[in-house]
Amino acid sequence: MKLSSYLDAKFLFTDIVADTKEEVIKQMIDKISESDKKFAMVKKDIEKAVMDREEEIPTAIGMGIAIPHARVECYDDVVVAMATLKKPVKSKVATFNNEDDVDIFVLIVAASLKNKVMLKLMSGITKIALRKAHLLDEIRNASNSLDIYHIIKSSDIEIQDRITAEDIMNTDIVPVKTSDTLEEVARRLTIENVTGFPVVDERGNFLGEITERELIEYGMPKYTSLLSDLSFMTVGEPFEEYFKNEKTVTVQELYRRNPISVDRKASIMEIGFLMVTKGNTRIYVVEKGKYYGMIIRSYLIQKVLHI
């Protein structure tokens, strides 16, 4: 089904003026309520659910777009609304700590059991941002709701039935190169609050991964891997080897080859199965040798179980 099938021109707004994202969301909910009686009946519950969700995890995705959303128990339908702003408002980006100037809001409200539909809608909107940047400019420049509707309809963005790796992978994590030093990797692990990075070559071909484990293991004396108890060791400088060589040893020497990977069309069930049975916290999305994104176990919680 096409993304445009979920849209109604009367829920596409070009006249909202606000100073905060909360004001934008509230005005969108008010406007939908004016045209949708079923929505209006549970307006307070919807507003609370959307605002609570926004407070937990910001829904800005970068590129000037935010996708506030909520599943609501007392609502049994799906509504998609869009607002374009002449004056952007600030919002934190979901995957980073920085703020973005947001001028396109896409509000999605769905019944509590329609998480698959909601996830696919969010994926469709994200695809517009990532793959069809020119459409964003057209949407921003549209003067009325009908123009926006026809722009999106002509884009032919499909909403697939299955949830796949492509829908939940994180494309924001920048891979490391084999020439990066341990010091550079350790700094990024700390700042970006992740446990590992994909390793790629100069052409973006996937080579493997480097994780916290490789850095810690490198700093340990080699003979400790043969011991079961290190409590007797009371002398020696902790991680002496690491600190001596952190600026010169590169990822090339330590990265792990052949971690688990899937292609972009791998199902959510396959990904969950691999994480449970193999114990992996990271799965890489790789197709024809090219790296596309990374799936961390917490993404399944955030994007599927707690959408």
C-alpha positions in Angstrom: 0.0 0.0 0.0 1.2 3.5 -0.8 2.0 6.1 2.0 -0.5 8.4 0.3 -3.3 5.9 1.0 -3.0 6.8 4.7 -3.2 10.5 4.1 -6.2 12.8 4.0 -5.7 16.4 2.6 -7.7 17.8 5.5 -5.0 16.6 7.9 -2.2 18.3 6.1 -1.6 21.7 7.6 0.3 24.7 6.3 -1.0 27.4 8.7 0.4 26.4 12.1 2.4 29.0 13.9 4.2 28.0 17.1 7.3 28.6 19.2 7.7 25.0 20.6 7.2 21.5 19.3 4.6 21.0 22.1 2.5 23.8 20.7 2.8 22.4 17.2 1.6 18.9 18.4 -1.3 20.4 20.4 -2.5 22.5 17.4 -2.3 19.5 15.1 -4.4 17.4 17.6 -6.9 20.3 17.9 -7.2 20.6 14.1 -7.7 16.8 13.6 -10.4 16.9 16.3 -12.3 19.5 14.4 -12.8 17.1 11.5 -12.8 13.7 13.1 -15.5 13.0 15.7 -14.0 9.6 16.8 -10.6 11.3 17.3 -12.3 14.2 19.2 -13.9 11.8 21.7 -10.6 10.7 23.0 -8.6 13.8 22.3 -7.3 14.2 25.8 -6.1 10.7 26.0 -4.4 11.0 22.6 -2.7 14.3 23.6 -1.4 12.8 26.8 -0.1 9.7 25.1 1.7 11.7 22.4 3.2 14.2 24.8 4.3 11.4 27.2 6.0 9.5 24.4 7.7 12.7 23.2 9.0 13.4 26.7 10.5 9.8 27.0 12.3 9.8 23.7 12.3 12.8 21.3 11.0 12.0 17.9 13.0 14.3 15.6 14.9 12.2 13.1 17.1 15.0 11.6 16.8 16.7 8.3 14.1 19.0 9.8 11.6 16.3 10.4 9.9 15.0 13.6 7.5 12.1 13.8 5.5 12.5 17.1 3.4 9.3 17.6 1.6 7.2 20.1 -0.5 4.0 20.3 -3.7 4.7 22.3 -5.8 1.9 23.9 -9.1 3.8 23.6 -8.7 4.5 19.9 -9.3 1.9 17.2 -8.1 3.7 14.0 -5.0 5.1 12.4 -4.5 8.8 11.7 -1.6 10.4 9.9 -1.3 14.2 9.8 1.4 16.5 8.6 2.3 20.1 9.4 4.8 22.4 7.6 6.1 25.4 9.5 7.3 28.7 8.0 9.3 29.2 11.2 11.1 26.1 12.5 11.0 25.0 16.2 13.8 23.3 18.2 13.7 19.6 19.0 16.2 17.1 20.3 17.1 14.4 17.7 16.2 11.0 18.9 19.5 9.3 18.3 21.8 12.1 19.4 21.9 14.8 22.1 22.0 17.7 19.6 19.0 19.8 18.6 17.5 20.2 15.2 15.4 23.0 13.5 12.2 21.1 12.7 9.8 22.5 10.1 8.0 19.3 9.1 5.9 17.4 11.7 4.3 14.1 10.9 1.8 13.0 13.7 0.8 9.3 13.8 -1.9 8.1 16.2 -2.9 4.4 16.1 -4.7 1.8 18.1 -2.6 0.0 20.7 -2.3 -3.2 18.6 -1.4 -1.5 15.4 2.3 -1.2 16.1 3.3 -2.8 12.8 1.3 -0.3 10.8 2.8 2.6 12.8 6.3 1.3 12.4 5.9 0.9 8.6 4.4 4.4 8.4 7.4 5.8 10.3 9.7 3.8 8.0 8.0 5.2 4.9 8.4 8.8 6.1 12.1 8.2 7.0 12.6 6.9 3.5 11.4 10.2 2.0 14.0 12.0 4.2 16.9 9.6 3.3 16.2 8.8 -0.3 14.0 11.6 -1.7 15.4 14.8 -0.3 14.0 16.8 -3.2 10.5 15.9 -2.0 11.2 17.6 1.3 11.9 20.8 -0.5 8.8 20.5 -2.6 6.7 19.8 0.6 8.2 22.8 2.3 7.5 25.1 -0.6 3.9 23.8 -1.1 1.4 26.6 -0.4 -1.6 24.4 0.5 -2.6 21.0 1.8 -3.7 19.7 -1.7 -0.3 20.5 -3.1 1.4 18.5 -0.3 -1.0 15.6 -0.9 -0.3 15.4 -4.6 3.5 15.7 -4.0 3.4 12.7 -1.6 1.0 10.7 -3.9 3.3 11.2 -6.9 6.3 10.0 -4.8 5.0 6.4 -4.9 6.4 5.6 -1.4 5.3 2.1 -0.5 4.3 0.9 2.9 5.3 -2.8 2.9 3.5 -5.4 5.0 6.5 -7.0 6.7 8.8 -5.3 9.2 12.4 -5.8 8.0 15.9 -4.9 9.0 15.7 -1.8 6.8 12.9 -0.4 9.0 14.7 -0.6 12.3 18.4 -0.3 11.4 20.4 2.8 12.6 22.1 4.5 9.7 23.5 7.4 11.9 26.4 5.5 13.4 29.4 6.3 11.3 31.6 3.2 10.7 35.3 3.2 11.6 38.2 2.6 9.2 41.0 0.2 9.6 43.4 3.1 10.0 41.6 4.6 13.0 43.6 4.3 16.3 42.4 2.7 19.5 42.4 6.1 21.1 40.0 7.4 18.5 37.7 4.4 18.8 37.6 4.6 22.6 36.7 8.3 22.4 33.8 7.6 20.1 32.6 4.6 22.1 32.4 6.9 25.1 30.9 10.0 23.4 28.3 8.1 21.3 27.4 5.6 24.1 27.6 2.5 22.0 29.3 -0.8 22.5 30.8 -1.4 19.1 31.3 0.0 15.6 31.2 -1.5 12.1 34.5 -1.5 10.2 34.5 -0.6 6.5 37.0 0.0 3.8 37.4 3.2 1.8 34.5 2.1 -0.5 32.1 1.3 2.3 32.5 -2.4 2.0 31.9 -4.2 5.3 34.9 -5.8 6.9 33.9 -6.6 10.5 33.4 -4.9 13.8 35.5 -3.5 16.7 33.9 -3.4 20.2 34.6 -2.6 23.8 35.7 -6.2 24.2 38.7 -5.9 21.8 39.9 -2.7 23.5 39.7 -4.2 27.0 41.2 -7.5 25.8 44.2 -5.7 24.2 45.0 -4.0 27.5 45.1 -7.2 29.5 48.4 -9.2 29.8 48.3 -12.1 27.3 48.7 -14.8 30.0 45.5 -13.7 31.9 43.4 -15.5 29.3 44.7 -18.8 30.7 43.8 -18.0 34.2 40.4 -18.4 36.0 41.1 -16.1 38.9 43.1 -12.8 39.0 42.4 -11.9 42.6 46.0 -12.7 43.5 47.4 -10.0 41.1 48.1 -6.9 43.2 51.0 -5.4 41.3 51.4 -4.0 37.8 49.9 -1.1 36.0 46.3 -1.7 34.9 46.1 -1.8 31.1 49.7 -0.7 30.7 49.9 -2.2 27.2 46.9 -0.2 26.1 48.1 3.1 27.3 51.5 2.6 25.8 50.1 2.0 22.3 46.6 3.6 22.1 47.9 6.3 19.7 49.6 3.9 17.3 47.8 0.6 17.3 45.0 0.7 14.7 41.7 -1.0 14.1 43.4 -3.1 11.4 45.2 -5.1 14.1 42.2 -5.8 16.3 38.9 -5.8 14.5 36.8 -8.9 14.6 36.0 -10.5 11.2 32.7 -12.1 10.2 30.2 -10.9 12.8 26.6 -11.7 12.3 25.0 -9.8 9.5 21.7 -9.8 7.6 20.4 -8.2 4.4 18.0 -5.3 4.3 15.0 -7.5 3.8 15.6 -9.8 6.7 12.5 -10.1 8.8 12.1 -8.9 12.4 11.6 -12.5 13.5 14.9 -13.6 12.0 16.7 -10.7 13.7 15.1 -11.5 17.0 15.9 -15.2 16.6 19.6 -14.4 16.0 19.8 -12.1 19.0 18.2 -14.7 21.3 19.9 -17.8 20.1 23.4 -16.4 19.3 23.4 -13.9 22.2 24.5 -11.0 19.9 23.7 -7.4 20.9 24.6 -6.1 17.5 23.7 -7.3 14.0 24.9 -5.5 10.9 22.9 -4.9 7.8 25.0 -5.8 4.8 24.0 -6.4 1.2 26.3 -7.4 -1.7 29.3 -6.6 0.6 28.1 -3.0 1.3 27.4 -1.8 4.8 23.9 -0.1 5.3 23.3 0.1 9.0 23.4 -1.5 12.4 20.7 -3.0 14.6 21.3 -3.0 18.4 19.2 -5.1 20.7 17.8 -2.0 22.4 16.4 -0.9 19.0 14.0 -3.8 19.0 12.7 -2.5 22.4 12.6 1.2 21.3 11.3 0.7 17.8 9.1 -2.4 18.0 8.2 -3.2 21.6 8.0 0.4 22.9 7.0 2.2 19.7 
